[in-house]
């Protein structure tokens, strides 16, 4: 978030910052994977009230203008509404009713439900676009897999002091393999296979980027690396200097003897 130029003292959340807006400190698990014996992933709908120092907080859209609903939805998480309370700080029906309507709309959108009214004024019904949900889920997973792999490669390019750990190389190769499988499934419009392969690519790329040995190397200052290896270099350097000095004295003696 950045300070707002429209509202002095306020805060703006640009579009590219929305995925990182959801903090791990909230304790809400947005993992996609459904493991045996565990519950399916849940959709979360969060009412976020900024601190007084951040108010008013505005969520920006693609054009950089504040969104009317001051809210956003994330495919693998749910929805977040940012509410700036009034001076009294009260949260009653007038403030919360639009929030709940926004949550309902996001839930329908994320679950692939679209409102449909039959001719003749019959009651509103919902139609489920299961194929659309599967397609959006697969494409989102594929995009995230590519971004994670690009991030892992960017970290590897910073490893200029030690070789790339073998496990990291294997994970990167595995991520690339899964992305190729996802691309093939995408060409066949097999959304389920695309999503599975993309998820496997995300896991492999994430493991590579978070590998302990690589992170340790990235965070070791160069002076520390020198300090570690100097004890090994000094004995060798002393030996080389001693040999060079001995050779130089021998050469001088031989040369001096030749002159006499």
C-alpha positions in Angstrom: 0.0 0.0 0.0 1.1 3.6 -0.7 0.0 6.9 0.6 -2.9 8.4 -1.3 -2.4 11.5 -3.4 -6.2 11.9 -3.7 -6.9 11.8 0.0 -4.0 13.3 2.0 -3.1 11.0 4.9 -5.0 8.1 3.3 -3.7 4.9 1.7 -4.1 3.4 -1.8 -3.8 -0.3 -2.7 -2.9 -0.7 -6.4 -4.1 -3.6 -8.5 -0.7 -5.4 -8.6 -0.5 -5.4 -4.7 -3.9 -7.1 -4.2 -2.5 -10.7 -4.1 -0.1 -9.7 -1.3 -2.7 -7.8 0.6 -4.0 -11.0 2.3 -1.5 -11.4 5.1 -0.4 -14.9 6.4 -0.9 -13.3 9.9 -4.6 -13.6 9.3 -4.3 -17.3 9.8 -6.6 -18.1 6.8 -5.4 -21.0 4.7 -5.8 -20.4 1.0 -4.1 -23.6 -0.1 -5.6 -25.3 -3.2 -4.5 -28.8 -2.6 -7.0 -31.3 -1.1 -5.1 -33.9 0.8 -6.6 -37.2 1.8 -8.3 -36.9 5.2 -8.4 -33.1 5.1 -11.2 -30.7 4.4 -11.6 -29.1 1.0 -10.2 -25.6 0.5 -12.6 -22.9 1.9 -13.5 -19.5 0.5 -12.9 -16.6 2.9 -14.8 -13.3 3.0 -13.0 -10.7 5.0 -14.2 -7.3 6.2 -11.0 -5.2 6.5 -11.1 -2.1 8.6 -7.9 0.0 8.2 -6.2 1.5 11.1 -6.9 5.2 11.7 -3.5 6.1 10.3 -4.3 4.4 7.0 -7.8 5.8 6.5 -9.3 6.4 4.1 -8.0 3.3 2.3 -8.8 3.0 -1.4 -8.6 -0.1 -3.6 -7.5 0.8 -7.1 -8.6 -0.8 -10.3 -6.9 -1.4 -13.7 -7.0 2.3 -14.6 -5.6 3.4 -11.3 -9.0 4.8 -10.1 -10.6 3.8 -6.8 -13.1 0.9 -7.2 -16.8 1.8 -6.4 -17.1 -1.2 -4.0 -13.7 -0.7 -2.5 -13.3 -4.5 -2.6 -11.6 -7.3 -4.6 -11.9 -11.0 -5.1 -9.1 -13.6 -5.4 -9.8 -16.9 -7.1 -8.1 -19.1 -4.5 -9.0 -17.1 -1.5 -12.4 -15.4 -1.6 -13.2 -11.7 -1.2 -12.1 -8.7 0.8 -14.0 -5.6 1.4 -12.2 -2.5 2.8 -14.4 -0.4 4.9 -13.5 3.0 6.1 -15.7 3.8 9.2 -17.2 7.2 9.7 -16.1 9.6 12.4 -18.3 7.8 15.0 -16.8 4.4 14.0 -20.2 2.7 14.1 -21.0 -0.4 12.1 -24.7 -0.9 11.7 -27.0 -2.2 9.1 -26.5 0.8 6.7 -22.7 0.1 6.7 -22.8 -3.7 6.7 -25.6 -4.4 4.2 -23.6 -3.3 1.2 -20.7 -5.4 2.5 -22.8 -8.6 2.7 -24.2 -7.9 -0.8 -20.6 -7.7 -2.1 -19.7 -10.9 -0.4 -22.7 -12.6 -1.9 -21.8 -11.4 -5.4 -18.2 -12.6 -5.0 -19.4 -16.0 -3.7 -21.6 -16.5 -6.8 -18.8 -15.3 -9.1 -16.1 -17.6 -7.5 -18.5 -20.6 -7.5 -19.6 -20.1 -11.1 -23.1 -19.1 -10.3 -24.9 -16.6 -12.5 -28.3 -15.1 -11.8 -30.9 -15.9 -14.4 -34.5 -14.7 -14.5 -37.0 -16.6 -16.7 -39.4 -14.8 -18.9 -42.7 -13.9 -17.4 -41.3 -12.5 -14.2 -40.6 -15.8 -12.5 -38.4 -15.8 -9.4 -34.7 -15.3 -9.8 -32.8 -18.6 -10.2 -29.1 -19.5 -10.3 -27.2 -21.3 -13.1 -23.9 -23.0 -12.4 -21.2 -22.6 -15.0 -19.0 -25.5 -13.8 -17.0 -25.5 -17.0 -16.2 -21.8 -16.6 -15.1 -22.3 -13.0 -12.8 -25.2 -14.0 -11.3 -23.1 -16.9 -10.7 -20.1 -14.7 -9.2 -22.2 -12.0 -6.8 -24.0 -14.4 -5.7 -20.8 -16.1 -5.1 -19.1 -12.8 -3.0 -22.1 -11.6 -1.0 -22.2 -14.8 -0.2 -18.5 -14.6 0.8 -18.8 -10.9 3.0 -21.8 -11.8 4.8 -19.8 -14.4 5.3 -16.8 -12.1 6.7 -19.1 -9.3 9.1 -20.7 -11.7 10.3 -17.3 -13.0 10.9 -16.3 -9.4 12.9 -19.4 -8.7 15.1 -18.8 -11.8 15.6 -15.2 -10.8 16.9 -16.4 -7.4 19.2 -19.0 -9.0 20.7 -16.3 -11.2 21.9 -14.5 -8.0 23.9 -17.6 -6.9 27.3 -16.3 -8.0 29.3 -17.7 -5.0 28.4 -21.4 -4.8 27.1 -24.0 -7.2 23.3 -24.5 -7.5 22.2 -27.2 -5.1 21.3 -30.4 -6.9 17.9 -30.6 -5.2 17.1 -27.1 -6.5 18.1 -28.1 -10.1 15.8 -31.1 -9.8 12.9 -29.1 -8.6 13.3 -26.5 -11.3 13.4 -29.3 -14.0 10.4 -30.9 -12.4 8.4 -27.6 -12.5 9.3 -27.1 -16.1 8.1 -30.7 -16.9 4.8 -30.1 -15.1 4.3 -26.8 -16.9 4.8 -28.6 -20.3 2.2 -31.2 -19.2 -0.2 -28.4 -18.2 0.3 -26.7 -21.6 -0.5 -30.0 -23.4 -3.6 -30.4 -21.3 -4.6 -26.8 -22.0 -4.4 -27.5 -25.7 -6.8 -30.4 -25.3 -9.1 -28.2 -23.1 -8.7 -30.7 -20.3 -9.1 -28.2 -17.5 -8.8 -30.8 -14.7 -5.5 -32.1 -16.0 -4.3 -28.6 -16.6 -5.0 -27.6 -13.0 -3.3 -30.8 -11.6 -0.2 -30.2 -13.6 -0.1 -26.5 -12.7 -0.4 -27.3 -9.0 2.5 -29.8 -9.3 4.5 -27.1 -11.0 3.7 -24.6 -8.2 4.8 -27.0 -5.6 8.1 -27.8 -7.3 8.9 -24.2 -8.1 8.0 -23.2 -4.5 10.3 -25.9 -3.1 13.1 -24.7 -5.3 12.7 -21.0 -4.4 12.5 -21.9 -0.7 15.3 -24.4 -0.5 17.3 -23.9 2.6 20.8 -24.1 1.1 20.0 -21.6 -1.7 18.4 -19.1 0.7 21.4 -19.4 3.0 23.8 -18.7 0.1 21.7 -15.7 -1.0 21.9 -14.2 2.5 25.7 -14.8 3.1 27.6 -11.5 2.6 30.7 -11.8 0.5 33.0 -10.8 3.4 31.7 -13.7 5.4 32.4 -16.1 2.6 36.0 -14.7 2.4 36.3 -15.1 6.1 35.3 -18.8 5.9 37.8 -19.6 3.1 40.8 -17.5 4.2 42.0 -20.2 6.8 42.3 -22.6 3.9 44.0 -20.1 1.6 46.6 -18.8 4.0 48.6 -22.1 4.5 48.6 -22.6 0.7 49.7 -19.0 0.2 52.5 -19.3 2.8 53.8 -22.5 1.1 53.7 -20.8 -2.3 55.6 -17.8 -1.1 58.2 -19.9 0.6 58.8 -22.0 -2.5 59.0 -18.8 -4.6 61.5 -17.2 -2.2 63.6 -20.4 -2.2 63.6 -20.6 -5.9 64.5 -16.9 -6.2 67.5 -17.3 -3.9 68.7 -20.4 -5.8 68.4 -18.5 -9.0 70.4 -15.6 -7.6 73.1 -17.9 -6.2 73.4 -19.8 -9.5 73.5 -16.5 -11.4 76.1 -15.0 -9.1 78.2 -18.2 -9.3 78.2 -18.1 -13.0 79.5 -14.5 -13.0 82.5 -15.5 -10.9 
